[in-house]
Amino acid sequence: MPSNQTPLGALPGRFRRLRVLIAGCGDVGLRTARALPPRVRVLALTSSPERVPALRAAGIVPLRGNLDERASLVRLAGLAHRVVHLAPPPPDAAEAWWRDPRTRDLLRVLRLREPPQVLVYASTSGVYGDCAGERVAEERVLSPRTPRAQRRVDAERQVRFFGRGTGARTSVLRIPGIYAPDRAGGTPRERLLRGTPVLVPEDDVYTNHIHADDLARAVLAALWRGRPQRVYNASDDSELKMGDYFDLAADLYGLPRPPRVPRHTAQEQLPLVVLSFMGESRRLDNTRMKKELRVRLRHATVDSGLRA
């Protein structure tokens, strides 16, 4: 450790102030920051000058930097005691299509000086691929089917390697669909208004969800209670097929239920990104999250979350 650095634990209590860095401080990052105790100083990496006033208004210290520009990240070295990494991989990798250079460059910088004590990474449940509707626990062998899921697998590997190499306590949250009535694009209303079809029951797939506020609480729980190099399914208790989810939302909003079509017809009518979600079926087991992280869901079902 450089001579001008003092470990947090060696400081007198009156001088200690835990610093948490959020990389990718969008909607979930802001919810996480609001839930942190006042004694924590929250820093957020942002590449957008337009976001600086909103971050400051939320009591967050903005740090200018871009995960796609490695040189701009150097100032992050040794800056935070705990890190929340919520940034997704780039949509189109300039290097190998299955790699996440953003996570690689962030972790390289965090190694330059004293590494953080804790790092929480937000991954996706898409790393499991299609599980034919089976219940899925964290030990299941990964089988990503899309380039974006492949990049998430690469990011998870990098995070675990970072934890083993530096001694940082790393946690990976595998996250399904995030929703909240006050989140931009966080409800199915727009899709219902467009009349986008869903699959007939015999072709339908199980889909998983978590309310954005519950996800923020899971992030906080991982920051303080996550076990070293541990993976958690961050999902609610719902067991709904996709069509049933949209039917439920339509009834709550007083909108027509979406039309049902067979899979072969959907392939002719829907864009590839929508079809990719219709091609994967799984039911996430959230037992580990609730037992180890002690997360108590405020919205255990999408019915509760959408009504709120």
N, C-alpha and C positions, 0 to 999 in steps of 0.2 A: 504494500500500500504506500503511495507517495507520502512524504513526511508531513505535507500540509493537510492531510485528510485524517479525521478522527472518526472512529466507528460510532454509530448512533448510540449504542449501548453504553459507551464510555462517557457520554456527556451528562452533566447534571440534569435532573428532570426538568428544571425550568427552561433549559435551552433546547430540549428535544422537540422537534416537530416533524412528524413523519411526512415524507414526500411521496406522492403517488403520481406516476406519469401515465397518461392515457394516450395511446397511439390509435388514431381512428375514432376521434371523439364526436361521433354523430349522435343520433337519438339515444341509443343505449348508453353511450358514454356519458351524455349529459344526465341521464337518469341515475347512472352509477355515481357520478360526482355529487349530485344532490343528496344521495343517501349516505355519503361518507360523513363521519363525525367532524365537527368544527376544528378539532385539533389537527386534522390532516390538511396539509397544503397540496392542492391538486394542480398539476401541470398538464397541459394538453398540447400535443404536436398538431400543427395545422399548416397546410400549404396555401390556405386561402386568406388573404388580407380581409376579405369581407366578413369572415367569421370571428375576427378578433374582438369586436365590440360585444358580441353575444357571449363569447366565452368569459370576458371580463365581467360582464353583468351577472354571470352565474357564479362569480367568485373563483374562477379558474385562471391560472396564469398561462397565457398563450405563448407557445414557442414556435417560431417560424421554422419550417422544415418540410421536406418532401421525401416520402419513402421511395420515390423513384429517382431521387438524386442523392446518392450516398454521401457526398461531401457535405450536404446540408444537415446531416444527422450527427456530426461529430460532437456538437455541444451537449448531446444527451448523455455522453459518457460520464458515469459516476454521479449523475444528477439526482436520481430517484432511488428510494429504498425498495419500492414495489412498483411493478409495471403491469398495466392492463393493455394487452395487444388485441384491439378489436378491428384492425384494418384487414380487408380482404386481399387476396392475391390480385395481381393485375389481371384484367380480363383477357389480355392477349400477351403471353410471355414472349419477350424478345429473344430469350435464350431457349433452353429446352422447354417444350410446351408443358411439361409436368412439374416444373420447379416454381417455387415462390421466391423470387429475388428480394421482395420487400422484407419478408421475415429474415432472410439471410443477412441483409444489410443492417437491419435494426439490431439483430443479435450480435453481429460483429462489433458494432459501436458500443453496445452494452458491455462487451468484454474488455474494452480498452482500459478502463480504470476499475474501481471496485464495482463488481456486478451487483445487480439488485438482489435482495434477499428472496424475493418472491416474484414470479411472473405468471400471469393468467392469460391464456390464449383462447380466443373465441374461434372454434372450428365449426364444422357443419356436420349434421347427421348424414349428409350425402356421401360421406366416406364409406358407409356400409354398402352402398349400392342397393340393388333390388334384393329384398329378403323374402319375397313371396308372402308378405303379410305376417311373417313370424315375429314373435317377441324378440327384441334385440337388446342384449346387455353389452357392456363395454368390452368384454373379452372376445366378442365375435371377430372373426377374421375380416379384414377390410377388403372391399371389392368395389372401388370407385369406378363409375361408368362414364363420367364426363371429365373433360379437361379441368374444369374448375374444382371438381372433387379431388382429382389427382394432385392438384397444386396444394389443396388443403392437407392431404396426406403427407406431402413433402414438408409443409410447414410444421405439422405435428412432430415429425421426426427431428426436425431442426430444434424445436423447443425442448424435446426430451434430451437430446444430445447436449444442449446448452445447460440444462439442469444437472446432468451427470458431470459435465466438465467443470462447472463453476461452483457447484454446491447449492445453487439457487433452488428453491422449492417451486417447481413448475406444475401448473394444473392446466388441463385442456378440457374445455367445455364443448361438447358436440351438440350443436343447436339446430332445431328444426325451424319451421316457419314462425317468424316473430310477428305479433299483431298487437294492436292497442287502438282504441277509438281515437286517441289524440296523437297518433303517429302517422306521419305522411305515408300514404299507401298502406296503412296498417290495418285496414278492414277490407272485406271482400265486396264492399258496396259498388266500387267502380266496375269490377268485373261483372257483377250482377246487372248493373245498368246497361252494360254492353251486350248482355245476353249470351256470353260465352258458354258453350255447351260443357257438360260434364259427362262422365261415362255411365252407361247403364250399370245397374247393381252387379251383374255377373262379371263385368269387366273392370269394376272399380278397384281403387287401391286405398290402403290405409295411409292416412296423412297425420303428421304430428305437429304440435303447436306449443308455443309458450308466450304468455303475456309479457310485454316489454318490461313492465315493472318487476315481475317475478324473475326475469332474466337478470336485471340489474342486481337484484338481491342475491341471485346465485353467484354472480361475479364477486360481490362483496364477501360472500361466504367462502369462496375459493381463496380470496386474498388472505383471509385470516385462518381458515380451517382446512384448506385443501391439503391432502397428503402429498408427499414428494413424488413427482413424476406420475401423477394420477390423472386418469381420464374420467369424465362425468357426462352422462346424458342429461342435458339441461332441457327437460321437457315437462309438460303438465301431465295430468292423469287421463286425458281424453283418449278414447279409442273410437275414432270416427273415420269412416271412409270419406274420400274427398267430396263426393256428391252429397252425402249427408251433411257435411260441414256447410256447403253452400245452401242447401235446403234450410238448415237451421238459421243461417244468417238472413236468408230471404224472408223467412217468417218473422224474424225479429224486426227487420226493417220495413215490413209491409210491402215487399217487392215480389214480383213473380219468381217462382222457382226456375232455375236454369233448365234448358232442355237437356234431355238425356240422349246420348248417341252411342252406338257400339264403337269399339276401338278402331275398327278398320275405317269407319267414317270419320272419326276424329283425326286420323292421320292425314286425311285429305283437307280438313277444315282448319286445323289449329297450327300455330307457329311451333317451331321446334322447341323453344324454351318451355312452352306450356306442356308439350308432349313429353319432355324429359321428366317432369314431375309426375306425369300420369304413368310413367313406365317403372316407377319404383314404389314398392309397398312394404312397409315395416311398421312395427309398433314398439316404440322405444320404452325400455324399462328404466324408470328413474329412481329405483330403489337406492342406489348408491348415493345419488345426490341428496336424497332426503335423510338417509341414515348418517352418512359421513359428514356432509356439509350442514346438516340439520336445517335445510331449507323448508320452510312451511309456506306452501303456495297460497297466495291470496286469491288466485283465480285458478283453481284446480281443473276447471273445464272451460272450453271456449264459450259455452253458454253463459257462464258467470262473467267471463272477461268481456264478451261483446255487450252484455247487458250493462256492465259498468261504464 
